[in-house]
Amino acid sequence: MDIKLKALLDREEIRALRTLYAHHLDSNNIAALDQVFSADAVVEVTVGKMQGIDAIRAGLAEAFTLFDRDKQGSYPFMHAIVNHWIQLTGPDTAQGRCNLIDFETASKPDPNPLLLLGLYADQYQRIDGEWRITHTRLEVVWPERNARE
């Protein structure tokens, strides 16, 4: 296969992976996160640092419950992933960054639906022929900045 075409397909698979994460988390399909993360992945987000798929599932399930104040069971927040930049660093490795616009849909005293603005900094690896996120760090830039330069 042409090298440029293969690189394009790899980047598109990685882009779809980050989008799949948002769909699984927002819809409360936490069990399916092994389709996104490697078994030993590290996730650093506003609710803490988690290592390994079981810890990631537990931590994100807890975060989901925290935000699902109306007990709807899905979409207490919606993660909009935009401006995805991906650099292939080897035949089976890549890094990337994308912007996050995180909306809160559950009822709350403040009617502003914007929860936060941030950037995901990701490391990716192809494992058994499938791309997975091996490390992700959410850098919040609003409302309180925790971003690293």
C-alpha positions as a LaTeX table, in Angstrom:
\begin{tabular}{lrrr}
\hline
Residue & $x$ (\AA) & $y$ (\AA) & $z$ (\AA) \\
\hline
Met1 & 0.00 & 0.00 & 0.00 \\
Asp2 & 1.20 & 3.52 & $-0.76$ \\
Ile3 & 2.93 & 5.08 & 2.30 \\
Lys4 & 0.89 & 8.29 & 2.15 \\
Leu5 & $-2.37$ & 6.39 & 1.86 \\
Lys6 & $-1.46$ & 4.13 & 4.79 \\
Ala7 & $-0.58$ & 7.18 & 6.92 \\
Leu8 & $-3.89$ & 8.81 & 6.01 \\
Leu9 & $-5.81$ & 5.66 & 6.98 \\
Asp10 & $-3.89$ & 5.38 & 10.26 \\
Arg11 & $-4.66$ & 8.99 & 11.17 \\
Glu12 & $-8.34$ & 8.49 & 10.34 \\
Glu13 & $-8.52$ & 5.36 & 12.53 \\
Ile14 & $-6.94$ & 7.32 & 15.40 \\
Arg15 & $-9.33$ & 10.24 & 14.89 \\
Ala16 & $-12.27$ & 7.81 & 15.01 \\
Leu17 & $-10.85$ & 6.29 & 18.20 \\
Arg18 & $-10.93$ & 9.63 & 20.06 \\
Thr19 & $-14.49$ & 10.24 & 18.82 \\
Leu20 & $-15.53$ & 6.75 & 19.93 \\
Tyr21 & $-14.26$ & 7.58 & 23.42 \\
Ala22 & $-16.63$ & 10.57 & 23.57 \\
His23 & $-19.58$ & 8.49 & 22.37 \\
His24 & $-18.93$ & 5.69 & 24.87 \\
Leu25 & $-18.44$ & 8.03 & 27.81 \\
Asp26 & $-21.37$ & 10.33 & 27.02 \\
Ser27 & $-23.79$ & 7.44 & 26.41 \\
Asn28 & $-22.66$ & 5.56 & 29.54 \\
Asn29 & $-21.20$ & 2.65 & 27.58 \\
Ile30 & $-18.28$ & 2.47 & 30.01 \\
Ala31 & $-17.86$ & $-1.29$ & 29.49 \\
Ala32 & $-16.79$ & $-0.67$ & 25.87 \\
Leu33 & $-13.83$ & 1.55 & 26.77 \\
Asp34 & $-11.48$ & $-1.36$ & 26.06 \\
Gln35 & $-12.23$ & $-0.56$ & 22.39 \\
Val36 & $-10.50$ & 2.79 & 22.98 \\
Phe37 & $-7.77$ & 2.27 & 25.59 \\
Ser38 & $-4.96$ & $-0.26$ & 25.90 \\
Ala39 & $-5.14$ & $-2.62$ & 28.87 \\
Asp40 & $-2.42$ & $-0.65$ & 30.70 \\
Ala41 & $-3.45$ & 2.85 & 29.56 \\
Val42 & $-3.06$ & 5.94 & 31.74 \\
Val43 & $-5.87$ & 8.51 & 31.84 \\
Glu44 & $-5.35$ & 11.89 & 33.53 \\
Val45 & $-8.55$ & 13.96 & 33.62 \\
Thr46 & $-10.33$ & 16.31 & 36.00 \\
Val47 & $-11.52$ & 13.44 & 38.22 \\
Gly48 & $-8.01$ & 12.09 & 38.70 \\
Lys49 & $-5.36$ & 9.79 & 37.30 \\
Met50 & $-6.28$ & 6.20 & 36.46 \\
Gln51 & $-4.02$ & 3.41 & 35.24 \\
Gly52 & $-5.25$ & 0.21 & 33.61 \\
Ile53 & $-8.58$ & $-0.45$ & 31.93 \\
Asp54 & $-10.34$ & $-1.57$ & 35.13 \\
Ala55 & $-9.34$ & 1.63 & 36.97 \\
Ile56 & $-10.32$ & 3.72 & 33.94 \\
Arg57 & $-13.76$ & 2.11 & 33.77 \\
Ala58 & $-14.28$ & 2.57 & 37.52 \\
Gly59 & $-13.10$ & 6.18 & 37.56 \\
Leu60 & $-15.11$ & 7.24 & 34.52 \\
Ala61 & $-18.22$ & 5.39 & 35.75 \\
Glu62 & $-17.92$ & 7.33 & 39.00 \\
Ala63 & $-17.57$ & 10.61 & 37.10 \\
Phe64 & $-20.60$ & 9.73 & 34.97 \\
Thr65 & $-22.68$ & 9.09 & 38.11 \\
Leu66 & $-21.51$ & 12.37 & 39.61 \\
Phe67 & $-22.73$ & 14.35 & 36.59 \\
Asp68 & $-25.91$ & 12.34 & 35.96 \\
Arg69 & $-27.82$ & 14.40 & 38.53 \\
Asp70 & $-31.14$ & 13.87 & 36.74 \\
Lys71 & $-30.64$ & 10.07 & 36.65 \\
Gln72 & $-31.24$ & 9.95 & 32.88 \\
Gly73 & $-28.64$ & 7.20 & 32.40 \\
Ser74 & $-26.98$ & 8.85 & 29.41 \\
Tyr75 & $-25.68$ & 12.18 & 28.16 \\
Pro76 & $-25.30$ & 14.21 & 31.37 \\
Phe77 & $-22.46$ & 15.78 & 29.38 \\
Met78 & $-21.43$ & 15.88 & 25.74 \\
His79 & $-17.80$ & 15.93 & 24.65 \\
Ala80 & $-17.22$ & 17.76 & 21.36 \\
Ile81 & $-13.83$ & 16.77 & 19.97 \\
Val82 & $-12.42$ & 19.20 & 17.39 \\
Asn83 & $-9.16$ & 20.26 & 15.68 \\
His84 & $-7.56$ & 16.84 & 15.96 \\
Trp85 & $-3.85$ & 16.91 & 15.10 \\
Ile86 & $-2.10$ & 13.53 & 14.76 \\
Gln87 & 1.57 & 12.81 & 14.13 \\
Leu88 & 2.67 & 9.29 & 13.32 \\
Thr89 & 5.89 & 8.69 & 15.25 \\
Gly90 & 6.58 & 5.14 & 14.06 \\
Pro91 & 4.87 & 2.31 & 12.20 \\
Asp92 & 2.73 & 1.50 & 15.26 \\
Thr93 & 2.93 & 4.66 & 17.38 \\
Ala94 & 1.51 & 8.16 & 17.20 \\
Gln95 & 0.85 & 11.23 & 19.28 \\
Gly96 & $-1.94$ & 13.72 & 19.01 \\
Arg97 & $-3.78$ & 16.67 & 20.43 \\
Cys98 & $-7.36$ & 17.76 & 20.05 \\
Asn99 & $-9.59$ & 20.39 & 21.56 \\
Leu100 & $-12.43$ & 19.49 & 23.90 \\
Ile101 & $-15.59$ & 21.52 & 24.28 \\
Asp102 & $-17.41$ & 19.84 & 27.15 \\
Phe103 & $-21.09$ & 20.63 & 27.59 \\
Glu104 & $-23.11$ & 19.76 & 30.68 \\
Thr105 & $-26.70$ & 18.75 & 29.92 \\
Ala106 & $-27.93$ & 17.75 & 33.39 \\
Ser107 & $-29.91$ & 20.34 & 35.34 \\
Lys108 & $-27.92$ & 22.65 & 37.58 \\
Pro109 & $-28.34$ & 26.07 & 39.20 \\
Asp110 & $-26.20$ & 27.77 & 36.53 \\
Pro111 & $-27.94$ & 27.57 & 33.12 \\
Asn112 & $-24.62$ & 27.89 & 31.24 \\
Pro113 & $-24.17$ & 24.51 & 29.49 \\
Leu114 & $-20.41$ & 24.94 & 29.04 \\
Leu115 & $-18.57$ & 22.79 & 31.58 \\
Leu116 & $-15.00$ & 23.29 & 30.38 \\
Leu117 & $-12.68$ & 23.91 & 27.47 \\
Gly118 & $-9.59$ & 21.79 & 27.22 \\
Leu119 & $-7.06$ & 19.91 & 25.18 \\
Tyr120 & $-6.41$ & 16.19 & 25.13 \\
Ala121 & $-2.73$ & 15.26 & 24.75 \\
Asp122 & $-2.62$ & 11.62 & 23.63 \\
Gln123 & $-0.20$ & 8.80 & 22.93 \\
Tyr124 & $-1.42$ & 6.03 & 20.62 \\
Gln125 & $-0.16$ & 2.55 & 19.81 \\
Arg126 & $-1.28$ & $-0.09$ & 17.36 \\
Ile127 & $-1.81$ & $-3.28$ & 19.38 \\
Asp128 & $-2.77$ & $-6.52$ & 17.63 \\
Gly129 & $-3.60$ & $-4.50$ & 14.53 \\
Glu130 & $-5.88$ & $-2.00$ & 16.32 \\
Trp131 & $-5.05$ & 1.54 & 17.41 \\
Arg132 & $-5.51$ & 2.27 & 21.12 \\
Ile133 & $-4.92$ & 5.25 & 23.39 \\
Thr134 & $-2.06$ & 4.36 & 25.75 \\
His135 & $-1.88$ & 7.69 & 27.59 \\
Thr136 & $-4.15$ & 10.71 & 27.67 \\
Arg137 & $-3.94$ & 13.91 & 29.65 \\
Leu138 & $-6.70$ & 16.52 & 29.71 \\
Glu139 & $-5.33$ & 20.03 & 29.95 \\
Val140 & $-8.10$ & 22.37 & 31.07 \\
Val141 & $-7.82$ & 25.94 & 29.78 \\
Trp142 & $-11.21$ & 27.23 & 31.01 \\
Pro143 & $-12.69$ & 27.90 & 33.53 \\
Glu144 & $-9.52$ & 27.25 & 35.57 \\
Arg145 & $-6.35$ & 26.71 & 33.65 \\
Asn146 & $-4.27$ & 23.63 & 34.39 \\
Ala147 & $-2.68$ & 23.36 & 30.94 \\
Arg148 & 1.00 & 22.62 & 30.57 \\
Glu149 & 2.98 & 24.41 & 27.90 \\
\hline
\end{tabular}
